[in-house]
């Protein structure tokens, strides 16, 4: 298997805070074609009960994949990034990501297994505010292609 199976169960330390900005939310909303003004207009967001603009649900991938990078870059994991294919992504939101948030992520390697000569790694990233308020649980599966 091209991945160190002993990494199953590993937890990485929390990341440095990711500062969620209205500008980043706007860029992401435009990139994914979201037309809901709650992503770009603070007055609309406040009228709906939010402190500021909120991010589209998939915005969390920006932060979660930075956390996944801890595993990918870990030389002891044995992952050859040139062989990585993204398999699946899921989110459980506890509340919207909001402009002004400072989010830290804690990466957990939930499973490492082999299937059809390829390694499959499932990670879970718990995103929370610096104060520890849960914001989103992001689960990702990557496939590391085996030899030719």
N, CA, C and O atoms as a GROMACS GRO file, in nm:
protein
  592
    1UNK      N    1   0.086  -0.118   0.000
    1UNK     CA    2   0.000   0.000   0.000
    1UNK      C    3   0.090   0.123   0.000
    1UNK      O    4   0.187   0.128   0.076
    2UNK      N    5   0.060   0.222  -0.084
    2UNK     CA    6   0.146   0.340  -0.093
    2UNK      C    7   0.132   0.437   0.024
    2UNK      O    8   0.195   0.542   0.022
    3UNK      N    9   0.050   0.405   0.125
    3UNK     CA   10   0.029   0.494   0.238
    3UNK      C   11   0.058   0.416   0.366
    3UNK      O   12   0.026   0.297   0.376
    4UNK      N   13   0.118   0.482   0.462
    4UNK     CA   14   0.149   0.420   0.590
    4UNK      C   15   0.019   0.396   0.668
    4UNK      O   16  -0.044   0.490   0.716
    5UNK      N   17  -0.020   0.269   0.680
    5UNK     CA   18  -0.146   0.233   0.746
    5UNK      C   19  -0.146   0.269   0.894
    5UNK      O   20  -0.252   0.280   0.955
    6UNK      N   21  -0.027   0.287   0.952
    6UNK     CA   22  -0.020   0.324   1.093
    6UNK      C   23  -0.073   0.465   1.120
    6UNK      O   24  -0.090   0.504   1.235
    7UNK      N   25  -0.101   0.541   1.014
    7UNK     CA   26  -0.154   0.676   1.031
    7UNK      C   27  -0.302   0.675   1.068
    7UNK      O   28  -0.355   0.776   1.114
    8UNK      N   29  -0.369   0.562   1.048
    8UNK     CA   30  -0.509   0.554   1.088
    8UNK      C   31  -0.518   0.584   1.237
    8UNK      O   32  -0.445   0.525   1.318
    9UNK      N   33  -0.608   0.675   1.273
    9UNK     CA   34  -0.626   0.715   1.412
    9UNK      C   35  -0.542   0.835   1.453
    9UNK      O   36  -0.558   0.887   1.564
   10UNK      N   37  -0.455   0.881   1.366
   10UNK     CA   38  -0.370   0.996   1.398
   10UNK      C   39  -0.452   1.124   1.401
   10UNK      O   40  -0.546   1.141   1.323
   11UNK      N   41  -0.415   1.212   1.491
   11UNK     CA   42  -0.474   1.346   1.498
   11UNK      C   43  -0.361   1.447   1.489
   11UNK      O   44  -0.260   1.435   1.558
   12UNK      N   45  -0.379   1.547   1.404
   12UNK     CA   46  -0.280   1.652   1.390
   12UNK      C   47  -0.319   1.769   1.480
   12UNK      O   48  -0.437   1.784   1.513
   13UNK      N   49  -0.222   1.851   1.519
   13UNK     CA   50  -0.256   1.966   1.603
   13UNK      C   51  -0.339   2.069   1.525
   13UNK      O   52  -0.334   2.073   1.402
   14UNK      N   53  -0.414   2.151   1.596
   14UNK     CA   54  -0.494   2.253   1.528
   14UNK      C   55  -0.407   2.345   1.443
   14UNK      O   56  -0.292   2.374   1.477
   15UNK      N   57  -0.463   2.390   1.333
   15UNK     CA   58  -0.394   2.480   1.241
   15UNK      C   59  -0.394   2.622   1.297
   15UNK      O   60  -0.463   2.653   1.394
   16UNK      N   61  -0.315   2.705   1.233
   16UNK     CA   62  -0.323   2.848   1.261
   16UNK      C   63  -0.461   2.896   1.214
   16UNK      O   64  -0.517   2.837   1.121
   17UNK      N   65  -0.515   3.000   1.273
   17UNK     CA   66  -0.649   3.046   1.233
   17UNK      C   67  -0.654   3.092   1.087
   17UNK      O   68  -0.564   3.158   1.037
   18UNK      N   69  -0.763   3.054   1.023
   18UNK     CA   70  -0.795   3.103   0.889
   18UNK      C   71  -0.896   3.216   0.909
   18UNK      O   72  -1.001   3.197   0.969
   19UNK      N   73  -0.862   3.333   0.860
   19UNK     CA   74  -0.949   3.450   0.875
   19UNK      C   75  -1.048   3.454   0.760
   19UNK      O   76  -1.010   3.473   0.644
   20UNK      N   77  -1.174   3.436   0.792
   20UNK     CA   78  -1.280   3.439   0.691
   20UNK      C   79  -1.315   3.585   0.665
   20UNK      O   80  -1.353   3.658   0.756
   21UNK      N   81  -1.302   3.626   0.540
   21UNK     CA   82  -1.331   3.766   0.507
   21UNK      C   83  -1.449   3.774   0.411
   21UNK      O   84  -1.480   3.679   0.339
   22UNK      N   85  -1.514   3.889   0.412
   22UNK     CA   86  -1.625   3.912   0.319
   22UNK      C   87  -1.575   3.904   0.176
   22UNK      O   88  -1.647   3.856   0.088
   23UNK      N   89  -1.452   3.951   0.150
   23UNK     CA   90  -1.397   3.947   0.014
   23UNK      C   91  -1.378   3.803  -0.033
   23UNK      O   92  -1.411   3.770  -0.147
   24UNK      N   93  -1.326   3.716   0.055
   24UNK     CA   94  -1.308   3.575   0.017
   24UNK      C   95  -1.443   3.508  -0.006
   24UNK      O   96  -1.459   3.428  -0.099
   25UNK      N   97  -1.540   3.539   0.078
   25UNK     CA   98  -1.674   3.483   0.061
   25UNK      C   99  -1.732   3.526  -0.073
   25UNK      O  100  -1.788   3.445  -0.146
   26UNK      N  101  -1.718   3.654  -0.104
   26UNK     CA  102  -1.769   3.706  -0.233
   26UNK      C  103  -1.702   3.633  -0.349
   26UNK      O  104  -1.771   3.587  -0.441
   27UNK      N  105  -1.570   3.622  -0.347
   27UNK     CA  106  -1.496   3.555  -0.455
   27UNK      C  107  -1.545   3.411  -0.472
   27UNK      O  108  -1.568   3.365  -0.584
   28UNK      N  109  -1.561   3.341  -0.360
   28UNK     CA  110  -1.604   3.202  -0.367
   28UNK      C  111  -1.747   3.193  -0.420
   28UNK      O  112  -1.777   3.110  -0.506
   29UNK      N  113  -1.835   3.277  -0.369
   29UNK     CA  114  -1.975   3.276  -0.414
   29UNK      C  115  -1.983   3.300  -0.564
   29UNK      O  116  -2.060   3.234  -0.634
   30UNK      N  117  -1.905   3.395  -0.613
   30UNK     CA  118  -1.904   3.423  -0.757
   30UNK      C  119  -1.848   3.304  -0.835
   30UNK      O  120  -1.899   3.270  -0.941
   31UNK      N  121  -1.743   3.242  -0.782
   31UNK     CA  122  -1.679   3.129  -0.852
   31UNK      C  123  -1.773   3.010  -0.864
   31UNK      O  124  -1.770   2.938  -0.964
   32UNK      N  125  -1.858   2.987  -0.762
   32UNK     CA  126  -1.949   2.872  -0.767
   32UNK      C  127  -2.087   2.909  -0.822
   32UNK      O  128  -2.176   2.824  -0.830
   33UNK      N  129  -2.104   3.035  -0.859
   33UNK     CA  130  -2.230   3.077  -0.921
   33UNK      C  131  -2.344   3.098  -0.825
   33UNK      O  132  -2.461   3.092  -0.864
   34UNK      N  133  -2.314   3.122  -0.698
   34UNK     CA  134  -2.420   3.148  -0.601
   34UNK      C  135  -2.475   3.289  -0.621
   34UNK      O  136  -2.399   3.385  -0.630
   35UNK      N  137  -2.606   3.300  -0.627
   35UNK     CA  138  -2.669   3.430  -0.647
   35UNK      C  139  -2.742   3.480  -0.522
   35UNK      O  140  -2.806   3.585  -0.526
   36UNK      N  141  -2.733   3.405  -0.412
   36UNK     CA  142  -2.800   3.447  -0.289
   36UNK      C  143  -2.728   3.569  -0.232
   36UNK      O  144  -2.608   3.561  -0.204
   37UNK      N  145  -2.796   3.681  -0.215
   37UNK     CA  146  -2.731   3.802  -0.167
   37UNK      C  147  -2.675   3.790  -0.024
   37UNK      O  148  -2.595   3.873   0.016
   38UNK      N  149  -2.715   3.690   0.051
   38UNK     CA  150  -2.663   3.671   0.187
   38UNK      C  151  -2.512   3.648   0.187
   38UNK      O  152  -2.446   3.663   0.290
   39UNK      N  153  -2.457   3.612   0.069
   39UNK     CA  154  -2.313   3.589   0.057
   39UNK      C  155  -2.235   3.716   0.022
   39UNK      O  156  -2.112   3.718   0.035
   40UNK      N  157  -2.304   3.820  -0.022
   40UNK     CA  158  -2.232   3.939  -0.070
   40UNK      C  159  -2.283   4.070  -0.011
   40UNK      O  160  -2.218   4.174  -0.026
   41UNK      N  161  -2.397   4.068   0.053
   41UNK     CA  162  -2.458   4.193   0.102
   41UNK      C  163  -2.479   4.181   0.253
   41UNK      O  164  -2.565   4.106   0.299
   42UNK      N  165  -2.399   4.256   0.329
   42UNK     CA  166  -2.406   4.248   0.476
   42UNK      C  167  -2.543   4.289   0.528
   42UNK      O  168  -2.590   4.233   0.628
   43UNK      N  169  -2.608   4.385   0.463
   43UNK     CA  170  -2.741   4.427   0.510
   43UNK      C  171  -2.842   4.312   0.497
   43UNK      O  172  -2.924   4.291   0.586
   44UNK      N  173  -2.835   4.240   0.387
   44UNK     CA  174  -2.924   4.124   0.368
   44UNK      C  175  -2.894   4.018   0.473
   44UNK      O  176  -2.984   3.961   0.533
   45UNK      N  177  -2.764   3.993   0.494
   45UNK     CA  178  -2.725   3.892   0.594
   45UNK      C  179  -2.776   3.931   0.733
   45UNK      O  180  -2.829   3.847   0.806
   46UNK      N  181  -2.759   4.057   0.770
   46UNK     CA  182  -2.805   4.102   0.902
   46UNK      C  183  -2.958   4.093   0.913
   46UNK      O  184  -3.010   4.057   1.018
   47UNK      N  185  -3.028   4.124   0.805
   47UNK     CA  186  -3.174   4.114   0.806
   47UNK      C  187  -3.219   3.969   0.826
   47UNK      O  188  -3.329   3.944   0.876
   48UNK      N  189  -3.134   3.875   0.788
   48UNK     CA  190  -3.165   3.732   0.807
   48UNK      C  191  -3.111   3.678   0.939
   48UNK      O  192  -3.120   3.558   0.966
   49UNK      N  193  -3.054   3.766   1.022
   49UNK     CA  194  -3.011   3.726   1.155
   49UNK      C  195  -2.864   3.691   1.170
   49UNK      O  196  -2.825   3.639   1.274
   50UNK      N  197  -2.783   3.718   1.069
   50UNK     CA  198  -2.640   3.688   1.077
   50UNK      C  199  -2.562   3.814   1.112
   50UNK      O  200  -2.609   3.925   1.086
   51UNK      N  201  -2.445   3.797   1.169
   51UNK     CA  202  -2.361   3.911   1.207
   51UNK      C  203  -2.300   3.980   1.085
   51UNK      O  204  -2.271   4.100   1.090
   52UNK      N  205  -2.282   3.906   0.976
   52UNK     CA  206  -2.220   3.959   0.854
   52UNK      C  207  -2.254   3.860   0.743
   52UNK      O  208  -2.333   3.767   0.763
   53UNK      N  209  -2.193   3.879   0.626
   53UNK     CA  210  -2.220   3.785   0.516
   53UNK      C  211  -2.175   3.645   0.556
   53UNK      O  212  -2.079   3.628   0.632
   54UNK      N  213  -2.248   3.546   0.504
   54UNK     CA  214  -2.214   3.407   0.534
   54UNK      C  215  -2.164   3.339   0.406
   54UNK      O  216  -2.201   3.376   0.294
   55UNK      N  217  -2.082   3.240   0.426
   55UNK     CA  218  -2.022   3.170   0.313
   55UNK      C  219  -2.115   3.063   0.258
   55UNK      O  220  -2.195   3.006   0.332
   56UNK      N  221  -2.106   3.036   0.127
   56UNK     CA  222  -2.176   2.919   0.073
   56UNK      C  223  -2.128   2.793   0.147
   56UNK      O  224  -2.014   2.790   0.194
   57UNK      N  225  -2.212   2.692   0.158
   57UNK     CA  226  -2.176   2.573   0.236
   57UNK      C  227  -2.042   2.509   0.196
   57UNK      O  228  -1.970   2.461   0.283
   58UNK      N  229  -2.010   2.508   0.069
   58UNK     CA  230  -1.888   2.441   0.026
   58UNK      C  231  -1.762   2.525   0.048
   58UNK      O  232  -1.651   2.478   0.020
   59UNK      N  233  -1.775   2.647   0.096
   59UNK     CA  234  -1.659   2.730   0.128
   59UNK      C  235  -1.567   2.660   0.227
   59UNK      O  236  -1.446   2.681   0.226
   60UNK      N  237  -1.624   2.577   0.312
   60UNK     CA  238  -1.546   2.506   0.414
   60UNK      C  239  -1.433   2.422   0.353
   60UNK      O  240  -1.335   2.392   0.421
   61UNK      N  241  -1.446   2.385   0.226
   61UNK     CA  242  -1.342   2.305   0.162
   61UNK      C  243  -1.210   2.381   0.156
   61UNK      O  244  -1.104   2.319   0.161
   62UNK      N  245  -1.214   2.513   0.146
   62UNK     CA  246  -1.091   2.592   0.143
   62UNK      C  247  -1.007   2.570   0.268
   62UNK      O  248  -0.885   2.557   0.262
   63UNK      N  249  -1.074   2.566   0.381
   63UNK     CA  250  -1.005   2.549   0.508
   63UNK      C  251  -0.972   2.401   0.531
   63UNK      O  252  -0.861   2.368   0.574
   64UNK      N  253  -1.067   2.314   0.502
   64UNK     CA  254  -1.047   2.171   0.527
   64UNK      C  255  -0.931   2.115   0.445
   64UNK      O  256  -0.854   2.034   0.495
   65UNK      N  257  -0.918   2.158   0.320
   65UNK     CA  258  -0.809   2.104   0.238
   65UNK      C  259  -0.674   2.158   0.283
   65UNK      O  260  -0.572   2.092   0.264
   66UNK      N  261  -0.671   2.276   0.341
   66UNK     CA  262  -0.546   2.322   0.400
   66UNK      C  263  -0.507   2.231   0.516
   66UNK      O  264  -0.389   2.202   0.536
   67UNK      N  265  -0.605   2.187   0.592
   67UNK     CA  266  -0.578   2.093   0.701
   67UNK      C  267  -0.533   1.958   0.646
   67UNK      O  268  -0.439   1.899   0.699
   68UNK      N  269  -0.599   1.910   0.541
   68UNK     CA  270  -0.558   1.783   0.478
   68UNK      C  271  -0.412   1.788   0.433
   68UNK      O  272  -0.344   1.686   0.429
   69UNK      N  273  -0.365   1.906   0.400
   69UNK     CA  274  -0.227   1.923   0.358
   69UNK      C  275  -0.127   1.879   0.463
   69UNK      O  276  -0.015   1.841   0.430
   70UNK      N  277  -0.165   1.883   0.590
   70UNK     CA  278  -0.077   1.835   0.696
   70UNK      C  279  -0.042   1.688   0.673
   70UNK      O  280   0.074   1.647   0.688
   71UNK      N  281  -0.141   1.609   0.638
   71UNK     CA  282  -0.119   1.467   0.611
   71UNK      C  283  -0.043   1.448   0.481
   71UNK      O  284   0.053   1.371   0.475
   72UNK      N  285  -0.085   1.516   0.378
   72UNK     CA  286  -0.023   1.501   0.245
   72UNK      C  287   0.126   1.535   0.251
   72UNK      O  288   0.208   1.466   0.190
   73UNK      N  289   0.161   1.640   0.325
   73UNK     CA  290   0.301   1.685   0.333
   73UNK      C  291   0.384   1.607   0.434
   73UNK      O  292   0.506   1.622   0.438
   74UNK      N  293   0.320   1.524   0.516
   74UNK     CA  294   0.393   1.448   0.618
   74UNK      C  295   0.473   1.337   0.550
   74UNK      O  296   0.414   1.244   0.497
   75UNK      N  297   0.606   1.346   0.550
   75UNK     CA  298   0.685   1.247   0.476
   75UNK      C  299   0.666   1.104   0.526
   75UNK      O  300   0.681   1.009   0.449
   76UNK      N  301   0.633   1.088   0.653
   76UNK     CA  302   0.614   0.954   0.708
   76UNK      C  303   0.483   0.889   0.662
   76UNK      O  304   0.466   0.768   0.676
   77UNK      N  305   0.391   0.970   0.607
   77UNK     CA  306   0.263   0.915   0.559
   77UNK      C  307   0.284   0.836   0.430
   77UNK      O  308   0.209   0.742   0.402
   78UNK      N  309   0.384   0.872   0.353
   78UNK     CA  310   0.413   0.799   0.229
   78UNK      C  311   0.320   0.830   0.115
   78UNK      O  312   0.302   0.747   0.026
   79UNK      N  313   0.259   0.947   0.114
   79UNK     CA  314   0.164   0.983   0.008
   79UNK      C  315   0.237   1.057  -0.103
   79UNK      O  316   0.302   1.159  -0.080
   80UNK      N  317   0.225   1.004  -0.224
   80UNK     CA  318   0.278   1.070  -0.344
   80UNK      C  319   0.165   1.154  -0.402
   80UNK      O  320   0.072   1.099  -0.463
   81UNK      N  321   0.172   1.286  -0.384
   81UNK     CA  322   0.062   1.373  -0.425
   81UNK      C  323   0.031   1.362  -0.574
   81UNK      O  324  -0.084   1.383  -0.614
   82UNK      N  325   0.129   1.328  -0.655
   82UNK     CA  326   0.104   1.315  -0.799
   82UNK      C  327   0.010   1.198  -0.830
   82UNK      O  328  -0.039   1.187  -0.942
   83UNK      N  329  -0.014   1.112  -0.732
   83UNK     CA  330  -0.101   0.996  -0.752
   83UNK      C  331  -0.236   1.012  -0.681
   83UNK      O  332  -0.316   0.918  -0.679
   84UNK      N  333  -0.261   1.129  -0.623
   84UNK     CA  334  -0.383   1.152  -0.544
   84UNK      C  335  -0.499   1.192  -0.634
   84UNK      O  336  -0.485   1.277  -0.722
   85UNK      N  337  -0.613   1.130  -0.610
   85UNK     CA  338  -0.740   1.165  -0.674
   85UNK      C  339  -0.840   1.191  -0.562
   85UNK      O  340  -0.851   1.111  -0.469
   86UNK      N  341  -0.913   1.301  -0.571
   86UNK     CA  342  -1.014   1.332  -0.470
   86UNK      C  343  -1.135   1.242  -0.492
   86UNK      O  344  -1.193   1.241  -0.601
   87UNK      N  345  -1.174   1.168  -0.390
   87UNK     CA  346  -1.282   1.072  -0.404
   87UNK      C  347  -1.418   1.123  -0.358
   87UNK      O  348  -1.518   1.104  -0.427
   88UNK      N  349  -1.422   1.186  -0.242
   88UNK     CA  350  -1.551   1.225  -0.184
   88UNK      C  351  -1.530   1.337  -0.084
   88UNK      O  352  -1.423   1.349  -0.023
   89UNK      N  353  -1.634   1.421  -0.067
   89UNK     CA  354  -1.631   1.529   0.030
   89UNK      C  355  -1.770   1.544   0.090
   89UNK      O  356  -1.868   1.546   0.016
   90UNK      N  357  -1.778   1.553   0.222
   90UNK     CA  358  -1.906   1.574   0.290
   90UNK      C  359  -1.887   1.681   0.398
   90UNK      O  360  -1.779   1.698   0.454
   91UNK      N  361  -1.995   1.753   0.424
   91UNK     CA  362  -1.992   1.856   0.528
   91UNK      C  363  -2.112   1.838   0.620
   91UNK      O  364  -2.222   1.808   0.575
   92UNK      N  365  -2.089   1.858   0.749
   92UNK     CA  366  -2.197   1.873   0.846
   92UNK      C  367  -2.172   2.010   0.908
   92UNK      O  368  -2.074   2.032   0.978
   93UNK      N  369  -2.264   2.102   0.881
   93UNK     CA  370  -2.248   2.239   0.931
   93UNK      C  371  -2.320   2.254   1.064
   93UNK      O  372  -2.436   2.214   1.079
   94UNK      N  373  -2.249   2.312   1.159
   94UNK     CA  374  -2.307   2.339   1.290
   94UNK      C  375  -2.360   2.482   1.295
   94UNK      O  376  -2.451   2.515   1.372
   95UNK      N  377  -2.302   2.565   1.212
   95UNK     CA  378  -2.349   2.702   1.188
   95UNK      C  379  -2.274   2.754   1.066
   95UNK      O  380  -2.171   2.698   1.030
   96UNK      N  381  -2.325   2.861   1.001
   96UNK     CA  382  -2.256   2.911   0.882
   96UNK      C  383  -2.120   2.973   0.914
   96UNK      O  384  -2.100   3.032   1.020
   97UNK      N  385  -2.027   2.957   0.822
   97UNK     CA  386  -1.903   3.033   0.827
   97UNK      C  387  -1.938   3.177   0.794
   97UNK      O  388  -2.006   3.205   0.695
   98UNK      N  389  -1.891   3.269   0.877
   98UNK     CA  390  -1.933   3.409   0.868
   98UNK      C  391  -1.810   3.498   0.856
   98UNK      O  392  -1.707   3.473   0.919
   99UNK      N  393  -1.822   3.603   0.776
   99UNK     CA  394  -1.713   3.701   0.766
   99UNK      C  395  -1.676   3.747   0.906
   99UNK      O  396  -1.763   3.780   0.987
  100UNK      N  397  -1.547   3.750   0.933
  100UNK     CA  398  -1.498   3.788   1.065
  100UNK      C  399  -1.458   3.669   1.150
  100UNK      O  400  -1.390   3.685   1.252
  101UNK      N  401  -1.500   3.548   1.111
  101UNK     CA  402  -1.460   3.429   1.185
  101UNK      C  403  -1.310   3.405   1.172
  101UNK      O  404  -1.250   3.434   1.068
  102UNK      N  405  -1.251   3.353   1.277
  102UNK     CA  406  -1.114   3.301   1.275
  102UNK      C  407  -1.128   3.152   1.305
  102UNK      O  408  -1.161   3.114   1.418
  103UNK      N  409  -1.102   3.069   1.206
  103UNK     CA  410  -1.132   2.926   1.213
  103UNK      C  411  -1.004   2.844   1.222
  103UNK      O  412  -0.911   2.864   1.145
  104UNK      N  413  -1.001   2.753   1.318
  104UNK     CA  414  -0.892   2.657   1.327
  104UNK      C  415  -0.947   2.520   1.289
  104UNK      O  416  -1.066   2.492   1.309
  105UNK      N  417  -0.861   2.436   1.236
  105UNK     CA  418  -0.903   2.302   1.195
  105UNK      C  419  -0.816   2.197   1.261
  105UNK      O  420  -0.694   2.210   1.268
  106UNK      N  421  -0.880   2.091   1.308
  106UNK     CA  422  -0.809   1.977   1.364
  106UNK      C  423  -0.835   1.858   1.274
  106UNK      O  424  -0.949   1.816   1.257
  107UNK      N  425  -0.728   1.804   1.218
  107UNK     CA  426  -0.736   1.694   1.122
  107UNK      C  427  -0.724   1.560   1.193
  107UNK      O  428  -0.634   1.538   1.275
  108UNK      N  429  -0.816   1.469   1.160
  108UNK     CA  430  -0.815   1.332   1.210
  108UNK      C  431  -0.807   1.239   1.090
  108UNK      O  432  -0.880   1.256   0.993
  109UNK      N  433  -0.718   1.141   1.095
  109UNK     CA  434  -0.711   1.039   0.991
  109UNK      C  435  -0.797   0.923   1.040
  109UNK      O  436  -0.756   0.846   1.128
  110UNK      N  437  -0.918   0.911   0.984
  110UNK     CA  438  -1.013   0.812   1.032
  110UNK      C  439  -0.986   0.672   0.980
  110UNK      O  440  -0.990   0.576   1.057
  111UNK      N  441  -0.958   0.659   0.850
  111UNK     CA  442  -0.932   0.526   0.795
  111UNK      C  443  -0.824   0.532   0.688
  111UNK      O  444  -0.812   0.629   0.614
  112UNK      N  445  -0.747   0.425   0.683
  112UNK     CA  446  -0.650   0.401   0.577
  112UNK      C  447  -0.673   0.256   0.535
  112UNK      O  448  -0.656   0.164   0.615
  113UNK      N  449  -0.710   0.238   0.409
  113UNK     CA  450  -0.737   0.100   0.363
  113UNK      C  451  -0.695   0.084   0.219
  113UNK      O  452  -0.669   0.182   0.149
  114UNK      N  453  -0.689  -0.040   0.176
  114UNK     CA  454  -0.654  -0.070   0.038
  114UNK      C  455  -0.778  -0.125  -0.033
  114UNK      O  456  -0.856  -0.200   0.025
  115UNK      N  457  -0.793  -0.086  -0.159
  115UNK     CA  458  -0.903  -0.137  -0.241
  115UNK      C  459  -0.855  -0.140  -0.386
  115UNK      O  460  -0.821  -0.036  -0.442
  116UNK      N  461  -0.853  -0.255  -0.444
  116UNK     CA  462  -0.817  -0.268  -0.585
  116UNK      C  463  -0.676  -0.221  -0.617
  116UNK      O  464  -0.651  -0.170  -0.726
  117UNK      N  465  -0.584  -0.238  -0.523
  117UNK     CA  466  -0.448  -0.196  -0.546
  117UNK      C  467  -0.422  -0.049  -0.520
  117UNK      O  468  -0.311   0.000  -0.544
  118UNK      N  469  -0.523   0.023  -0.472
  118UNK     CA  470  -0.510   0.165  -0.442
  118UNK      C  471  -0.532   0.185  -0.292
  118UNK      O  472  -0.601   0.106  -0.228
  119UNK      N  473  -0.473   0.291  -0.238
  119UNK     CA  474  -0.498   0.327  -0.098
  119UNK      C  475  -0.612   0.427  -0.094
  119UNK      O  476  -0.624   0.513  -0.181
  120UNK      N  477  -0.694   0.414   0.007
  120UNK     CA  478  -0.803   0.509   0.029
  120UNK      C  479  -0.789   0.562   0.172
  120UNK      O  480  -0.782   0.485   0.267
  121UNK      N  481  -0.784   0.693   0.183
  121UNK     CA  482  -0.767   0.757   0.313
  121UNK      C  483  -0.886   0.850   0.337
  121UNK      O  484  -0.917   0.936   0.255
  122UNK      N  485  -0.951   0.829   0.450
  122UNK     CA  486  -1.062   0.916   0.488
  122UNK      C  487  -1.018   1.001   0.607
  122UNK      O  488  -0.976   0.950   0.710
  123UNK      N  489  -1.031   1.132   0.589
  123UNK     CA  490  -0.997   1.226   0.695
  123UNK      C  491  -1.123   1.300   0.739
  123UNK      O  492  -1.220   1.312   0.665
  124UNK      N  493  -1.116   1.349   0.860
  124UNK     CA  494  -1.223   1.430   0.916
  124UNK      C  495  -1.158   1.554   0.976
  124UNK      O  496  -1.067   1.544   1.059
  125UNK      N  497  -1.204   1.669   0.935
  125UNK     CA  498  -1.152   1.794   0.988
  125UNK      C  499  -1.261   1.863   1.067
  125UNK      O  500  -1.368   1.894   1.015
  126UNK      N  501  -1.232   1.887   1.193
  126UNK     CA  502  -1.326   1.959   1.279
  126UNK      C  503  -1.287   2.106   1.274
  126UNK      O  504  -1.181   2.145   1.322
  127UNK      N  505  -1.374   2.188   1.214
  127UNK     CA  506  -1.352   2.332   1.206
  127UNK      C  507  -1.426   2.399   1.321
  127UNK      O  508  -1.543   2.371   1.347
  128UNK      N  509  -1.355   2.489   1.389
  128UNK     CA  510  -1.412   2.558   1.504
  128UNK      C  511  -1.354   2.698   1.512
  128UNK      O  512  -1.251   2.728   1.452
  129UNK      N  513  -1.422   2.783   1.587
  129UNK     CA  514  -1.368   2.916   1.612
  129UNK      C  515  -1.249   2.902   1.707
  129UNK      O  516  -1.230   2.797   1.768
  130UNK      N  517  -1.170   3.007   1.718
  130UNK     CA  518  -1.058   3.005   1.812
  130UNK      C  519  -1.105   2.979   1.955
  130UNK      O  520  -1.030   2.924   2.036
  131UNK      N  521  -1.229   3.017   1.986
  131UNK     CA  522  -1.284   2.996   2.119
  131UNK      C  523  -1.336   2.853   2.137
  131UNK      O  524  -1.379   2.815   2.246
  132UNK      N  525  -1.333   2.774   2.030
  132UNK     CA  526  -1.374   2.634   2.040
  132UNK      C  527  -1.517   2.605   1.997
  132UNK      O  528  -1.563   2.491   2.012
  133UNK      N  529  -1.589   2.703   1.944
  133UNK     CA  530  -1.726   2.680   1.899
  133UNK      C  531  -1.724   2.598   1.769
  133UNK      O  532  -1.664   2.641   1.670
  134UNK      N  533  -1.788   2.480   1.768
  134UNK     CA  534  -1.790   2.399   1.645
  134UNK      C  535  -1.862   2.472   1.532
  134UNK      O  536  -1.968   2.532   1.552
  135UNK      N  537  -1.802   2.466   1.412
  135UNK     CA  538  -1.860   2.534   1.297
  135UNK      C  539  -1.896   2.432   1.188
  135UNK      O  540  -2.005   2.438   1.132
  136UNK      N  541  -1.805   2.339   1.159
  136UNK     CA  542  -1.829   2.244   1.050
  136UNK      C  543  -1.742   2.120   1.070
  136UNK      O  544  -1.627   2.130   1.114
  137UNK      N  545  -1.797   2.005   1.036
  137UNK     CA  546  -1.719   1.882   1.027
  137UNK      C  547  -1.710   1.848   0.879
  137UNK      O  548  -1.811   1.826   0.813
  138UNK      N  549  -1.586   1.844   0.828
  138UNK     CA  550  -1.562   1.814   0.687
  138UNK      C  551  -1.496   1.677   0.678
  138UNK      O  552  -1.393   1.652   0.741
  139UNK      N  553  -1.557   1.588   0.601
  139UNK     CA  554  -1.503   1.454   0.582
  139UNK      C  555  -1.463   1.439   0.436
  139UNK      O  556  -1.540   1.471   0.346
  140UNK      N  557  -1.342   1.390   0.414
  140UNK     CA  558  -1.288   1.378   0.279
  140UNK      C  559  -1.227   1.240   0.260
  140UNK      O  560  -1.164   1.186   0.350
  141UNK      N  561  -1.246   1.184   0.142
  141UNK     CA  562  -1.178   1.060   0.105
  141UNK      C  563  -1.092   1.088  -0.017
  141UNK      O  564  -1.139   1.141  -0.118
  142UNK      N  565  -0.964   1.051  -0.005
  142UNK     CA  566  -0.874   1.061  -0.119
  142UNK      C  567  -0.832   0.920  -0.158
  142UNK      O  568  -0.825   0.830  -0.075
  143UNK      N  569  -0.804   0.904  -0.285
  143UNK     CA  570  -0.754   0.777  -0.339
  143UNK      C  571  -0.613   0.804  -0.386
  143UNK      O  572  -0.586   0.899  -0.460
  144UNK      N  573  -0.522   0.719  -0.342
  144UNK     CA  574  -0.384   0.728  -0.388
  144UNK      C  575  -0.364   0.608  -0.480
  144UNK      O  576  -0.359   0.493  -0.436
  145UNK      N  577  -0.354   0.639  -0.609
  145UNK     CA  578  -0.346   0.534  -0.709
  145UNK      C  579  -0.223   0.447  -0.687
  145UNK      O  580  -0.114   0.498  -0.661
  146UNK      N  581  -0.242   0.316  -0.699
  146UNK     CA  582  -0.132   0.222  -0.687
  146UNK      C  583  -0.047   0.224  -0.812
  146UNK      O  584  -0.069   0.303  -0.904
  147UNK      N  585   0.052   0.134  -0.815
  147UNK     CA  586   0.141   0.126  -0.929
  147UNK      C  587   0.069   0.086  -1.057
  147UNK      O  588  -0.041   0.032  -1.055
  148UNK      N  589   0.134   0.116  -1.168
  148UNK     CA  590   0.075   0.087  -1.300
  148UNK      C  591   0.070  -0.061  -1.325
  148UNK      O  592   0.024  -0.105  -1.430
   0.00000   0.00000   0.00000
